[in-house]
Amino acid sequence: MELAPAQLDALVAIADHGTFEAAARHLHVTASAISQRIRALESDVGQVVVRRTTPCTPTRAGEELIRLARQTRLLHDEVREALAHGHLGTVDLPVAVSADSLATWFRAALADVAGWPDVALRLHVEDQAFSADLLRSGDVLAAVTSEPAPVQGCSVEALGRLRYVPAAAPEVAERWRRGRGPDWAAMPMVVFNEKDTLQHDLLAARGVGEPAVVHRVPTSADFLEAVCLGLGWGMIPVPQLAPLVERSRLVPLGSRLHVDVPLFWQRWRLDSPTLDRLTDVVRRAAGALR
């Protein structure tokens, strides 16, 4: 079986942009051309590779082909850059990282990548417990994840731990105080999204169920600000918490309560100078976690 690059490009564009029409605009061809390429690809592999839904999504076979396409594109771009002495195009680098990592220690990695004129970093923001799924599907070539077991075809290394501490605005902590500690069963709570279990895990460890009021604020900066404004309590990464405690905007709830989330760097085992370079940068930035 010989796969045509144009067919794989069409499949990746559909996965990235959601429809045949949007993929056509991205590749500067007609929607009919995209449809023909996908039909030819499905004929070659003998399987359906795209679900014709809204948005379109790859099938299991399609995910395998997308993974191959992204890896091939990275290596192709690197060779092209080497031959052109860095004067032709850029290397596309899709990476998954959690919102909390992006708001804290990972910013040091961004500062380094900012000096790479030949690399276009494309970040996928995903909870660290789910980011490995993006490696499996081929959507990214590397990820910050909480999974220690390597995804098939990937290498893995430990980065350290991101510590979370339960905290609230001083007036919230005082209002919901019962004796020496908070009234966990009654105090309003803030979560990031439906995948965020940090708050629930802390309550479960204390034998407490979900309170009556649970707010959802799905961006890292706004989550932090919502807790500061008194919407409820939440689990705050220590790098964000420390300066706010100093300014009396937040107080920790309990002197010893915390949750440590181990983080790992997983990347595809490719002979790629760009991935090697990014891995070195992430490794240095993660020094703040140790």
BELZI-V617004 format. One record per residue. N is the residue number from 0. RES is the residue in three letters. PHI is phi in whole degrees, 0 to 359 (999 if undefined). OMEGA is omega in whole degrees, -180 to 180 (* if undefined). BURIAL is I if it has 9 or more other ideal C-beta (glycine too) atoms within 8 Angstrom, else O. Layout:
# BELZI-V617004
n=(N/N)
res=(RES/RES)
phi=(PHI/PHI)
omega=(OMEGA/OMEGA)
burial=(BURIAL/BURIAL)
This chain:
# BELZI-V617004
n=(0/1/2/3/4/5/6/7/8/9/10/11/12/13/14/15/16/17/18/19/20/21/22/23/24/25/26/27/28/29/30/31/32/33/34/35/36/37/38/39/40/41/42/43/44/45/46/47/48/49/50/51/52/53/54/55/56/57/58/59/60/61/62/63/64/65/66/67/68/69/70/71/72/73/74/75/76/77/78/79/80/81/82/83/84/85/86/87/88/89/90/91/92/93/94/95/96/97/98/99/100/101/102/103/104/105/106/107/108/109/110/111/112/113/114/115/116/117/118/119/120/121/122/123/124/125/126/127/128/129/130/131/132/133/134/135/136/137/138/139/140/141/142/143/144/145/146/147/148/149/150/151/152/153/154/155/156/157/158/159/160/161/162/163/164/165/166/167/168/169/170/171/172/173/174/175/176/177/178/179/180/181/182/183/184/185/186/187/188/189/190/191/192/193/194/195/196/197/198/199/200/201/202/203/204/205/206/207/208/209/210/211/212/213/214/215/216/217/218/219/220/221/222/223/224/225/226/227/228/229/230/231/232/233/234/235/236/237/238/239/240/241/242/243/244/245/246/247/248/249/250/251/252/253/254/255/256/257/258/259/260/261/262/263/264/265/266/267/268/269/270/271/272/273/274/275/276/277/278/279/280/281/282/283/284/285/286/287/288/289)
res=(MET/GLU/LEU/ALA/PRO/ALA/GLN/LEU/ASP/ALA/LEU/VAL/ALA/ILE/ALA/ASP/HIS/GLY/THR/PHE/GLU/ALA/ALA/ALA/ARG/HIS/LEU/HIS/VAL/THR/ALA/SER/ALA/ILE/SER/GLN/ARG/ILE/ARG/ALA/LEU/GLU/SER/ASP/VAL/GLY/GLN/VAL/VAL/VAL/ARG/ARG/THR/THR/PRO/CYS/THR/PRO/THR/ARG/ALA/GLY/GLU/GLU/LEU/ILE/ARG/LEU/ALA/ARG/GLN/THR/ARG/LEU/LEU/HIS/ASP/GLU/VAL/ARG/GLU/ALA/LEU/ALA/HIS/GLY/HIS/LEU/GLY/THR/VAL/ASP/LEU/PRO/VAL/ALA/VAL/SER/ALA/ASP/SER/LEU/ALA/THR/TRP/PHE/ARG/ALA/ALA/LEU/ALA/ASP/VAL/ALA/GLY/TRP/PRO/ASP/VAL/ALA/LEU/ARG/LEU/HIS/VAL/GLU/ASP/GLN/ALA/PHE/SER/ALA/ASP/LEU/LEU/ARG/SER/GLY/ASP/VAL/LEU/ALA/ALA/VAL/THR/SER/GLU/PRO/ALA/PRO/VAL/GLN/GLY/CYS/SER/VAL/GLU/ALA/LEU/GLY/ARG/LEU/ARG/TYR/VAL/PRO/ALA/ALA/ALA/PRO/GLU/VAL/ALA/GLU/ARG/TRP/ARG/ARG/GLY/ARG/GLY/PRO/ASP/TRP/ALA/ALA/MET/PRO/MET/VAL/VAL/PHE/ASN/GLU/LYS/ASP/THR/LEU/GLN/HIS/ASP/LEU/LEU/ALA/ALA/ARG/GLY/VAL/GLY/GLU/PRO/ALA/VAL/VAL/HIS/ARG/VAL/PRO/THR/SER/ALA/ASP/PHE/LEU/GLU/ALA/VAL/CYS/LEU/GLY/LEU/GLY/TRP/GLY/MET/ILE/PRO/VAL/PRO/GLN/LEU/ALA/PRO/LEU/VAL/GLU/ARG/SER/ARG/LEU/VAL/PRO/LEU/GLY/SER/ARG/LEU/HIS/VAL/ASP/VAL/PRO/LEU/PHE/TRP/GLN/ARG/TRP/ARG/LEU/ASP/SER/PRO/THR/LEU/ASP/ARG/LEU/THR/ASP/VAL/VAL/ARG/ARG/ALA/ALA/GLY/ALA/LEU/ARG)
phi=(999/243/264/280/304/296/292/294/299/296/296/297/296/295/296/284/247/94/219/295/293/293/297/296/297/296/267/60/226/275/298/297/295/297/299/296/295/291/298/294/296/296/294/293/268/73/213/288/248/226/277/278/248/236/283/292/227/286/282/301/295/297/299/297/290/295/300/299/297/292/296/296/296/300/294/298/296/293/294/301/296/296/289/267/58/78/252/227/71/225/262/276/229/277/222/257/209/284/298/291/295/296/277/233/292/291/296/296/292/298/299/290/295/302/267/257/289/260/234/253/279/240/272/252/272/212/305/299/283/239/294/297/297/289/291/296/280/88/289/227/258/204/203/272/219/263/273/281/278/293/296/306/91/243/257/219/216/286/259/139/229/260/269/246/234/291/212/207/297/307/291/289/301/288/297/257/283/230/70/270/220/287/272/301/288/248/293/303/233/244/240/283/200/293/272/278/250/302/295/296/296/295/296/299/295/259/73/242/273/292/290/293/247/232/266/241/228/268/226/298/294/287/301/299/293/298/294/298/279/93/294/169/264/202/273/245/299/306/301/277/287/306/294/285/293/298/268/65/274/225/229/293/260/102/284/238/283/195/229/261/255/290/239/228/253/246/215/293/281/241/278/237/301/292/294/300/297/295/300/299/295/296/300/293/297/288/303/290/273/263)
omega=(179/-175/-179/179/-179/178/179/177/179/180/179/-179/177/180/-177/-171/168/-179/177/-178/180/176/179/179/-179/-177/178/175/179/176/177/179/178/-180/179/180/-180/177/179/179/179/177/-179/-176/178/-180/172/-178/-180/171/-178/179/176/-1/175/178/179/171/178/177/178/178/178/180/178/178/177/-177/-179/178/-180/-180/179/-179/179/-179/-180/178/179/180/-180/-179/-178/-180/175/-175/-176/173/-178/176/180/-174/178/-175/177/179/180/-180/-178/176/-179/-179/-176/-168/-175/-180/177/176/179/180/177/-178/179/179/180/-177/-175/-176/173/-179/179/-174/170/-180/-177/177/-176/179/-176/-174/178/177/179/173/-178/-177/-179/-180/180/179/179/-177/165/-173/175/180/180/-179/-177/169/-179/-180/-177/169/-177/173/-179/178/-176/-177/173/-176/176/-180/176/-176/179/173/-177/-178/177/179/-179/-178/-175/178/175/-176/-177/-176/-179/171/-174/-176/-176/-174/178/-174/177/175/-178/176/-176/178/-176/-179/-175/-179/-180/179/179/179/-179/179/179/178/-177/177/-179/177/-177/-177/177/179/177/-180/-165/168/-173/-178/-179/174/-180/-179/178/177/179/-178/175/180/180/178/178/177/-173/175/-177/180/177/-173/-170/-179/-180/174/179/-180/177/175/178/173/175/178/-176/-174/-175/-177/175/174/177/179/178/-179/-179/176/176/179/178/179/178/175/-172/176/-179/177/177/-179/179/179/178/-179/180/179/178/-180/-178/175/179/-178/-172/*)
burial=(O/O/I/I/O/O/I/I/I/I/I/I/I/I/I/O/I/O/I/I/O/I/I/I/O/I/I/O/O/O/I/O/I/I/I/O/I/I/O/I/I/I/O/I/I/O/O/O/I/I/O/O/O/O/O/I/O/I/I/O/I/I/I/I/I/I/I/I/I/I/I/I/I/I/I/O/I/I/O/I/I/O/O/I/O/O/O/O/O/I/I/I/I/I/I/I/I/I/I/I/I/I/I/I/I/I/I/I/I/I/O/I/I/O/O/O/O/O/I/O/O/O/I/I/O/I/I/I/I/I/I/I/O/I/I/I/I/I/I/I/I/I/I/I/I/I/I/O/O/O/I/O/O/I/O/I/O/O/I/I/O/I/I/I/I/I/I/I/I/I/O/I/I/O/O/I/I/O/O/O/O/I/O/I/O/O/I/I/I/I/I/I/O/O/O/I/O/I/I/I/I/I/I/O/O/O/O/O/O/O/I/O/O/I/I/I/I/O/O/I/O/I/I/I/O/I/I/I/O/I/I/I/I/I/I/I/I/I/O/I/I/O/O/I/I/O/O/O/O/I/I/I/I/O/O/O/I/I/I/O/I/I/I/I/I/I/I/I/O/I/O/I/O/I/I/O/I/I/I/O/I/I/I/I/I/I/O/I/I/O)
